[in-house]
Every structure is written in structure tokens, then in C-alpha cells.
């Protein structure tokens, strides 16, 4: 059974498949072999149809999390998907009824929805405007701003320090 944390981590991995490297957006899922490996590593079947659905879900989810599209734009990904109850001594669990080609994409949307419900506002884009990555803020204070303190956090702090020093020199000069 996949835990909520594992679903969250898989969602974040999917959202973060379009990083900026040396100023250029990369997309490892654009390469069919790399995409197949990624899909299979995340429980998928690795088919071309699954790949199309996964990219549709990733692109839509990125825009929803960035706030440039409404959550309702995810509806086509969930079209005709159902869930059925399964009763056991442990309680009720829900079994997803979606084709193998759509399952990974649907699970990504469901992970986003669960995250919105359990940790509202904690999934967000990195505050570095030059970065395309996302983060899940699991801190108590909910004040994380960068995908990585070592990369974007330090870069942004250095940039602000340089700007303050430059502004101070201009005022005193």
C-alpha cells in the first residue's frame, strides 16, 4: 500500500521534471526512453498512451499549483474515472477504476487533491522567479520559500545582499 507521503513525493517528482539548468528548461520526460523508465519506476506501464496522459497531468498540475489555471482544468484527466469501496477488517479502502494508461496521471491528480486537503497551501512553486521547481513545505511555520536552501535560497539571499550593498553605495556616493 502506498502511503500519503509516498504519493506526495511522487507528485513532487512529477512536478519537478521540468527544471531549469544553466538557464534552459529541461524535460527528461520528453525523451521516450527516459519517460518509460520514469513511468515504470513510479508504478506505470511505460506505454506511449500513458506518457501522453502523464504529460497532460503534469503540465496542468504545474499551472494549477502556480495559479495560472483553475483546479477545474484538471477535470478532463479524471473523466470517467471511478472509485469503488473495499471493506476489510481494517476498514474501508477505495479502489481506483482507471485504465492502465491513465492510472499514473489520475493518481497524480488525486495526490494533489489529498495534499490540498491535508496540507492546504503547502505545495507551491519555488520563490526564485528563475526556478521552475516546486516544494512541499512540511515545516511547522509554513514559511519555506525555496525548492532548496542550498541552491535557490542562497542564490536569492546573495542577490538581495548584493542589491542592498549596491543601493547603499549609490546613496552614499
C-alpha positions in Angstrom: 0.0 0.0 0.0 1.3 3.4 -1.0 1.4 5.9 1.9 0.3 9.6 1.6 3.9 10.7 2.0 5.0 8.4 -0.9 2.1 9.8 -3.1 3.2 13.4 -2.2 6.8 12.6 -3.0 5.8 11.1 -6.4 3.7 14.1 -7.2 6.6 16.4 -6.3 8.9 14.4 -8.5 6.5 14.7 -11.4 6.0 18.4 -11.0 9.8 18.8 -10.8 10.5 17.1 -14.1 11.0 20.4 -15.9 13.9 22.1 -14.1 15.9 25.0 -15.4 19.6 24.0 -15.9 22.0 26.8 -17.0 19.1 29.0 -17.9 17.4 26.3 -20.1 14.2 24.4 -19.2 14.9 20.6 -19.3 12.3 17.9 -19.7 13.6 14.4 -19.1 10.1 13.1 -19.8 10.4 14.4 -23.4 12.8 11.5 -24.1 10.7 8.4 -24.7 13.3 6.0 -23.1 13.7 8.2 -20.0 10.0 8.7 -19.8 9.4 4.9 -19.9 11.9 4.4 -17.1 10.3 7.1 -15.0 6.8 5.8 -15.6 7.8 2.2 -14.7 9.8 3.4 -11.6 6.6 5.1 -10.4 4.3 2.1 -10.9 3.3 2.8 -14.5 3.3 0.5 -17.6 5.6 2.7 -19.7 3.4 2.9 -22.7 3.2 5.9 -25.1 -0.5 6.4 -24.2 0.4 6.5 -20.5 3.1 9.0 -21.4 0.7 11.3 -23.1 -1.7 11.3 -20.2 1.1 11.8 -17.7 2.4 14.9 -19.6 -1.1 16.3 -19.8 -1.5 15.8 -16.0 2.0 17.2 -15.2 1.5 20.3 -17.3 -2.0 21.0 -16.0 -0.9 20.4 -12.3 2.1 22.7 -12.7 -0.2 25.5 -14.0 -2.8 24.9 -11.2 -0.1 25.0 -8.5 1.3 28.2 -10.0 -2.2 29.7 -10.0 -2.3 30.3 -13.8 -5.2 27.8 -14.3 -8.1 26.9 -12.1 -8.3 23.5 -10.5 -11.3 22.7 -12.7 -8.9 22.4 -15.6 -7.9 19.0 -14.2 -11.4 17.6 -14.9 -10.5 16.0 -18.3 -7.8 13.9 -16.6 -10.5 12.4 -14.2 -13.2 11.9 -16.9 -14.9 8.5 -16.5 -12.7 7.5 -13.5 -14.5 5.8 -10.7 -13.5 4.5 -7.2 -15.1 1.5 -5.5 -15.2 0.8 -1.8 -13.4 -2.3 -0.5 -14.4 -3.4 3.0 -11.9 -5.3 5.3 -11.3 -5.7 9.0 -9.1 -2.6 8.7 -12.0 -0.5 7.4 -13.0 0.9 4.1 -10.4 1.5 1.4 -11.1 2.8 -2.1 -10.0 1.0 -5.3 -9.4 3.2 -8.3 -11.0 2.2 -11.5 -9.0 3.7 -14.3 -7.3 2.3 -17.4 -3.6 1.4 -17.0 -2.8 4.1 -19.5 -4.4 6.8 -17.3 -3.7 5.4 -13.8 -0.4 7.3 -13.2 -1.9 10.6 -14.4 -5.1 10.1 -12.3 -3.0 9.2 -9.2 -1.0 12.4 -9.6 -4.2 14.5 -9.6 -5.6 12.5 -6.6 -2.3 13.1 -4.7 -2.6 16.8 -5.4 -6.1 16.8 -4.1 -5.2 14.9 -1.0 -2.3 17.3 -0.4 -4.7 20.3 -0.8 -7.0 18.7 1.8 -4.4 17.6 4.4 -1.8 20.3 3.9 -3.5 23.3 2.2 -1.2 25.8 0.8 1.9 23.7 1.4 2.5 22.7 -2.2 3.9 25.8 -4.0 6.4 26.9 -6.6 9.9 28.0 -5.6 10.0 31.7 -4.8 13.0 32.1 -7.1 11.4 33.5 -10.3 14.2 31.8 -12.4 13.4 28.4 -11.0 10.6 26.1 -12.2 10.7 23.7 -9.3 8.1 23.1 -6.6 8.2 22.3 -2.9 6.0 20.8 -0.2 6.5 22.8 3.0 6.3 20.4 5.8 7.7 22.8 8.4 5.7 23.9 11.4 6.0 27.5 10.5 4.9 27.1 6.8 7.5 29.7 5.7 9.6 27.7 3.3 10.1 29.7 0.1 12.7 27.8 -1.9 12.9 24.4 -3.5 16.4 24.1 -2.0 18.0 26.4 0.6 21.4 25.4 -0.8 20.6 26.4 -4.3 17.8 28.9 -4.7 17.7 30.1 -1.1 21.4 31.1 -1.0 21.2 32.5 -4.5 18.3 34.7 -3.6 19.8 35.8 -0.3 23.1 36.7 -2.1 21.2 38.6 -4.8 19.3 40.7 -2.1 22.6 41.3 -0.2 24.3 42.5 -3.4 21.3 44.7 -4.2 21.4 46.3 -0.7 25.1 46.9 -0.9 24.8 48.4 -4.3 21.9 50.6 -3.3 23.8 51.7 -0.1 26.9 52.6 -2.2 24.7 54.6 -4.7 23.1 56.6 -1.8 26.4 57.4 -0.1 28.2 58.2 -3.4 
